[in-house]
Amino acid sequence: MIRASRNNPLTEEDKEVSRILSGIRAHVEDPYAMMKMIFNFTVMHATTIPRENVKAMFMYACFNLMRAAFLTNQLTNVSLGQFLW
């Protein structure tokens, strides 16, 4: 991504490249934002690295199951809190 500086504005080509990259970046960052909001994935609290890896692996699996259920329209009448707990 190219950034503009004080006396060097972006060209139209640079703006187009930034638009394309921002669309890709938004799709990549969405799952992490959801994990941060729903699963409180801001701070790791387990004591060892292997435990953190297992905890993260289960969180990713839960996220994938939740996303698959959402994409297949299984969560139409169930609130998110009922689904998680």
Secondary structure by P-SEA (a helix, b strand, c coil): cccccccccccaaaaaaaaaaaaaaaaaaaaaaaaaacccccccccccaaaaaaaaaaaaaaaaaaaaaaaaccccccccccccc
